[in-house]
Structures are given as C-alpha cells and as structure tokens.
Amino acid sequence: MTASDRRASAAPGDQPFAGLRVAVVGLGKAGLPAARRLREWGAEVTAWDDRAPGREAAAAAGLHVADPAGDFIQDALLLSPGIPHALPRAHPAAAAARALGRPILVDVEFLYRAVRAAGSKARFAGITGTNGKSTTTALLGHLVARAGIPVQVGGNLGPAALDMPILDDDGIYVLEMASYMLERIETLRFNCASMLNLSVDHLDRHGDMDGYRAAKARIFATQRAGDTAVLGMDDPATAGLRDGLRAHVVPISGHTAQHGGFWATGSLLRDGRGLIADLSTCPTLPGAHNAQNAAAACAMALALGLRRNDLADGLHSYPGLPHRQEIVGTIRGVRFVNDSKATNADSAARALASYERVVWIAGGTGKEGGIAPLAPHFPRIARAYLIGQDGGIFAATLAEHGVPHLRLDTLEEAVSAAADAAFAGAAEVVLLSPAAASWDQFTGFDQRGDHFRALVQNLSKGHA
C-alpha cells in the first residue's frame, strides 16, 4: 500500500493515521510532541535524533527509536524544520526518503490532515514573511480570541502544531509559517494567508533568492478562489506575486494607500472605509513596520469574520511579544528596548527607524552583508556598543560612516556602557537590536533577550 493509499484509508476521529508508518527525525520542542501525538493517532512511529539526549527522551516516552536512514521502510518522513532535506546538504534520512519517493512533511501538515479526518471545518490562517510574522501571528490570535472565537496560535511561534487540540467547526488555527516549514506542506490549505515581505535570508537552505521566494510563496499554493491572500506591497519581491494568486488578494502597506486594502498614513491605520486606529496610542506596535503588521492582522481578521468596530480595541490591548521591541524598563527617563529577535539587518532597520535617537547595542554572528544596509539609519545612532563574533566587522562599517562606537566583549559590558551614555544625555532609548544571530554567545535570540532584560532589571535596582 502506498503512502497516498494509507492516507486515503486513514480512519477518522481518534485514529486519523491508523497504520501509517511515519519516521520522525529531530526530536526538539516540536519533534517529540509530534512523535507522541502521531502514535496516539494510530501511526506506527519510528523516532530519531542525531543527538543522544533526543533519543533518550524518545525512549523514555516509550517510542520506538531507530535511525531510519539505513533502511527507510516508512510511508512518510516528518523532518524537523531546522534539518535540511536538500541544501546545503540533505540529512541522510531525507536522502533515503527522497530516493524512494516518500513525502517529507512538517507537523502542521499532519495537524491539518487530522483536523479534516475528524470532520472539523475549523479554518486555518497562515502568516509568513522575512520579518514581522511573529508579531502579526500573535496580534491576529489576540484579535480572534477577543472576539470570543476558539483559537489556537502556534506553528513556528509558540506551541508546536501537534500539541494543539482538534478544534470544532467554529475554531481557527493561526499559524506562523517559516520557509523551512512551507517547503514541506502538501495538502494544507490556508483559508486566509499572508505574505508580509521578503528580504535576503536563509539562502544557504534555499540556494538563492528565487528559491527562498518560491518556498515562501507556497503559503498560497493550495488556496482557492474563495480564500483570502493578504499581500505586502512595500517590497517588489512580495508585490510581484499578486498576479499569480487564485485567492482574493487584499493588499497592505505600512505607508502607501492601497485600493481595496489596508494601509497606514503616518501612525493612522486605515482601510477604504476610513480610520481604524491611531497606532501611536498602541505602545506595543511602534514604527512603520508594525503599521504593516497591524494592517495584515486587521485584513485577516475581517476576512475571518471579525467585526471592523472591534479592531481598534484589540490593537490597543495587544500585549506584545518578548524580544520584539519589548520595553523592559525605564530608568531615569531612558527606555531600554529588547529587540533581540532582530537577527538580520532588515529587522534592525525596522527598529532603528522607530526612534529618533538611540544608543545602540549590536553584534553577534552577522549575516551576509553585515550592517552596511543600515547606513540610512546611522544618523539616528548617538553611540553604538558592539559585541560578539562579528562586532569588529560591524565596527569597521560604523567607522566608515563616522558613527561613534566601542567594541566590547560581553552584553553585560555593553548594557553598562550604553546606560552611562544614555544617562549622560546621548539619547532617551537604549536599543538592543543586534542585526546578528546569537549562537556565538547564547543558545538563541530568546536567551540573549532574557539576559538583556535581567541586566536592565538589575540596573534598575541600583537606581531605585
């Protein structure tokens, strides 16, 4: 029996994957829950992780642990998004699956199939883009929840897809979708999908910008004429997708009026019917980039049946996400902003553009091009403190543009120096927006941001 035959004959309800043989490779925060849930749903699961702790956790959960790469007998491979199936080099399990024509899937694909096998008509909303997708996902989830609609928010953000319950017909899944996930969906159909923007990122996995764009565009691939595609119009790569979409397109912009869409004029968020909200009164949505995020969330909310009159209250009450321009303290009139999620120059540009004058903390493991694209924002930087592996490279760029800066070793040193500069009158904002990954000094952007927050809290105690 082929994998397609097994899927077609899968029992509905509690055992949607009865008899389906699935290899789950990569047993992190999404992989291990996926393996357990697939087993509960009737699948014959083989679990594997290249690291011993992952294998030990699977064995402790009573899962069958074996490397599927040597003799791939499974019907499908659920591969962790962080593990490559092609570029820069295919994982052995992925190579084995591809050689036999077996599908390589992601956990949200299995969630979608389980929901439909259960007979539920719950809707799926997906958000992607190089930047802003986490904020837009969380904001849309907030708007839906405030409307009293059953909602689950996750995917690349928050809970793993297969940790979510099966929702009834009135429920909505709001899912952040990374390119690594989108390239592994097969039947998943988003009733409402959004592509916010595209800039250079993840080219090692997708080969070039065309490959990256194609992976992102898969969020629209299975949509139908009755679905909604919310499309960012502020960069050519995203706007250029419009003519090829089957769904109804709603254009959005952070600064330019859009016929039939949503946009901002300064801080004023609008659609064709008029003003929706003044975002300057929404403290967790600063900057033009968040105007676009808010436009996307509102466009999707209306497409999902929410009332227009409820949008402003939802925008004002949105609590924000950690590590995305999160105000972690105000000391002696100086705001300390944690934007640790800004792991590339494009993200950091959005943060820098949100403030007139900042003391900037940056550095880590830089991306291709470094911080040269940030040059238009350098006049906003009163002084910069640079840390991490590529802090020296960043320093050289700043020196070419005459930006005062100092190279330091640790985040602790940078926070102390930045605070002193700000207290002396350099600026009223200390901004951690690294424009670099964190792997050289931290386990991830979240640990880096948590450490920044703790340092600011300790600093606050000294100024109580």
N, C-alpha and C positions, 0 to 999 in steps of 0.2 A: 504493500500500500504506500502510495506516495505521500509526501507531507501535505499536499493540497487535498488529497482524499481524506487524510486523517482530520484535517481542519474542517472539511465539509461534513464529516460524520461525527464531529465532537458533540458530546451530549450537552444540552443547555443547562442553565441553572447552576447547581453547585459543582458540577464537574465539566466545565466547558472544554477542558483539554484532555479528557479521558483517553488514554492510550497514546497520546502524542509524546514522542521522545524528544526531550529538549536538553541540550548542553548549555549550562550557564557558566560563562567564563568571566572572571572578575567579580570578586565577592566582597565589594566595598559596601558603602551605605545604601546603594540601590540593588546590587547584585545578590547579596544574601537574602534580603526580604523577597526578592523576585523568585529565587530558588524555592524558598519555603512556600510562598503563595502558589506557585505553579504546581508544586507537589500537592497542596491542599485541593487544587482544582483538577486533580487527576492525572497530571503529566508524570511521565517517568523521567526524573531529573538526574542528570549527571553534573555535579558541581566541581569547578576547578578554579584555582587561583595560583599564579606563579609564585606567590609568597606563602610561606608556611603558616603565618597567623590566619590568613584567609581560609586555608584548607582545614586548619584546626577548628575554626569557628563553624565551618560547614559540617565537619564530622560531629562536633558537639551538638549540632541541631538535628543529627540523625540523617543527614543527607548522604547519598552515595557520592563519594569523592574519587574521581579518576580523571586523568588527562585525556580528553577526547581527541587530541591531535593525532595520535598514533594510528588509531583505527576509528574513524568517525562513522558511527552507526546511527547517529541521531537524525531526527527529521528536521531539526532547526537548531540554530545557534543563537542564544541570547548573549551578546557580547557587550561588556561594559563600554559606555561611550568613550571613555578615555583610552581604550585599547584599539589601535589601528587595525582595520581589516584590509587595507591596501597600502596607502602611503603613510609614513615613509618606508615602512616595511610591515607586511602583514604578519599578524600573530599566527603561530603555527596552527592553532585551532581554526582560525578564519581561513587560512590557506587550504586546510583539509576540507572544510565545509564547502568552499567555493569550487574545489576540484570535483565535488560530487553534485554540484548544483543545488546545495541546500541553502535555504534563506538565512541571512544574517540579520537579526532583528534587534529591536530595542524594547525596553519594558513597557513603554506606552503603547506599543503595537499590541502587546498581549492584553493590556488593560482594555483597549478598545474592543478587541475580539470577545473578551469575557463579558463586557457590558452588553454587547449586541447578542451574544449567545444566551444571556439571561433574559432577553426580550425587552430590555430597557431602551427607551428612546432618549435617554439623557444626552445632552448636547456637549460638544467638545469645542473649546475655544483655545487657539494656539497663538503664541506670540514669539517672534524671533527678530533678529537684528544683531548687528555687531555690538551696539550699546543701547542701554535703556530697557532691555527686555525684562529684567528682574523687577524694576520699578513698575513698569506697565502691567506685568502679570499680577504683582501684589495689589496694585491700585484697582485693577479690574475685579479681582477677587473681593476686595473690600467693598466696592460698589455693589456687586452682586449679593454679598452677604447682608449688606444694609437693606437691600430690597426684600429680604426675607426668603430668598431663593436658596435651596440646598446647594452648596458649592464645595468643591474640593480644589485646592490650589497647590500645585507642585510641579513635578517633572524635573527640569534642571534646577529648579528653585524649590527648596523645602522638601516635603515628604516625597519619597520615591513613589513612582506610579503604582507599583504593585503593593504598596502599603495602604492604598486608598480603598474605601468600600465601593461596592456597586450602588450607584445612585438610581433612584426611581426616575420615571419619565420627566419629571419637572426639574431634575438636577442638572448642574452644569460643572464640567471639569474645565478649569482654567490652568493651562499648562505652558510653562516656559520651555521653549524648544531650541536647543543648541544645534549647530550644524552637524555635530557628531551624532546627534540623535536623529535628525531629519533624514540623513542619508541611509538610515536603517528602518524606515517605515515602509509599509507595503500596502495595507488596506485602510489605515487610519484616515478618516475624513474629518476635517475641521469644519463645523458649521459656520464658524467665524474665525478668520485667521488674519494675523497682522505681521507685516514686514516693516520694521521701523526705519532701518538704514543699513548701509553696507560700507565698511571701510576695511582696509587691509588687515587681515588677521588669519591665523591658523593655516597659512599657506603650506606648511610642512605636511599637513594632513590632506589638503585638497589639491595640491600640485601648483595651482596658480589662482589668480583672482576669478577666472572663469569657472574653475572647479568649485571654489568657495561659493560663488553666486548661485551656481546650479544646485548645490546642496541646500542652501537657504531657501531657494525657490520651491523646493519640494513641499513646503508647508501648504502650498496652493494646489499641489499636483492632483489630488483626488477630489477637489471641490466641484460642486455642480452649480448650475445656473441659479438656483435658489439660495446659495450660500453667500457669505459676505467676505470680501477681501479688503482689508484696511491697509493702505499702501502709503508709506512715507514718500513725500515728493521733494525732500530737501537735498537729496543727492541723486545724481544721474543713474547710478547703477540700480537703485531701487525703483525710481520712477520709470525706468525703461522696461520694467516687467509688465506694465499696465496692459498693453495691447494683447498679451498672450494669455490673459486670465479668463476663465469661464465664469467665475463668480461675479456678483455685483461689486464693483470697485468703489470704495469710499476713500478719497484722497485726504491726507492730513499734512499739516506743516506747522513748524514752530514759529513761522514768521510771515507766511505769504497766504493770501486769501485763496481758497480752493472751492470752485464751483461744485456743489453737491457734497462738500466735505466739512472738515473741522480744521480750524487754524487759530493762531494767536496773533493779535496785534499788540506788540509790547507784552504786557502781562495779562491782557484781556483775551480769554478763550472764547471763541465764537463758533457758530455754525450758520447756515443760511437763514435761520430764524432769528438770530441775534445773539446777545451776550449770554454765555453760560456761567462764567465765574471770573473774578479777578484773582489771578494766581498769586499776586503779590500779597494776598491775605492768607495764602496757604503755605505755612512755614516749611513743610516737608517737600515742597515742589519748587525749589529755586531754579532760575535760569531758563534760557530758551529751550535747552534740550528737554527739560521737564515739561515745558509747554507742549512739545510734540508728544511726549509720553502721555500727558493728560488728554490730548486730543485723540490719541489712539484708544485709550481706555474708554473715553466717552463714546466714541464712534462704535466700539464693540459693544458697550453696554446697551446702547439704543438698539443695535441690531439683535441683541439677545432679549429684547422686550422690556428693558427698564424704562422708567418714566423720565423724560427730559428734566422735569422740575426737581427731581431728586439728586441730580448730578452735582450741583454746587455744594450741598451739604456733605455729600460723600467726599468731594475733593478737599473740603476744609477739615474734615475729621480723619483723613488718611494719616496713619501714624508714621509712615515712612519705613525704610528698611535700614538695618545696620550696614555700615561700611559704604553707603551711598550718600555722600554729603550729609552725614549724620552729625548734628551738633552735639558734641559730647561734653561740653562745658563752656561756661562764660566766666572768665576771671579778669577782674579789673577792667571790664568793658571789652575784653578781647574774646572773640568767639573762636573756639577750637573745633575744626571740622574734620571728621573722619571720612575720607573718600578713598579708603584703601582698595575698594573694588576697581579703581581706575588703574588697570594693569597695562594700558597702552596709551599712546599719545592722544588718540582721538578722545578717549574718555577723560583724560586730564584736561584737554582743551575745553570740554564742556563745563568742568568745574571752575577752571580759571576764568572763563567768560562770565561766571555768575557773580563775581566780586570785583569791585573797583580796584582794590589794592590788597595784596596778601603777602604774608611771609610763608614761603612755600617749602614743604618738605617732600623730597622726591628721591627716586633711586631704587635700585634692586637689580633684577635681571631684565635688561632692556629688550625691547622688540626691535625688529628691523626698522631702520630709520631713526631710532633713538627719539630725542625730543626736538629735532630740527623742525618738524611740522608745527611746533608750538610757538614759533618765533613771533607771530602776530600778537600773541598774548604776553610776551615778555615784558612790555611796559607796565603791566599790572603787578609785576613781582618786585616788591621792595627789597627783598633779600631771599636767597634760596639756601637751604641746607640739604646736602646730598649724601646719601648713604648707599651701602650695598655694593654688589659686584661691579655694576656699571656706573657708579657715582662719578668716577673720574671721566668717563666719556661724556656724561651729562655736563660736568663742569667745563669741559673743553668747549662744548656748544654754547653755554652761557657766557663764557669768556669772550667768544667771538662777537657776541651781541652786547657786551658791556653790562651784563646783569651781575650785581654783587652776589657773591656766593661763597660758601665754605664747604669743603669736603670733610665729612666726619665718618666715624666708623659705625656707630650704632644709632638706633632710633631714640634711645634714652638721651644721648648727647644732642641729637637734633631737636628734640622737644624742648630741652632746657635752653638751648641757644635761641631757638625760634621764639620761645616765650619771652626771653630777655629782650630780644629785638622788638617784639610787638609791644611790650610794656613800656619800652623807651620811645614809642610813638611811630614806629615804622609802618604799622598797619593795624587794623582792628580785627583781622582774621588771620589765624594760623591754619593753613590748609595742608593736610596730608593727602596728596593726590599723586601717587608715586610715578605714574606713567611707566610702570615696570612690574613684572611679576615678582613674587616674593620668595621664590624657592631657595635663594641663596642664604637667607637668614631665618625664614619662617616656614611652617608647613603649608601655608596658604595665605591668601589675602585676608581671610577672616581672622587668623591668629595675629597677623600684623595689625589689623584694625583694633582687635581686642586689646592688644598691648598698648597701642596708642591711647585708647580710652582709659586704661588703667593708669598710664603715666599722667594724663591730664587730671584724673581724679586725685592722684597723689599730690600733684602740683596745687590743686585747689585747696587741699588741706593746709598747705603751707601759707595760703593767702586768706584763710578764713578770718 
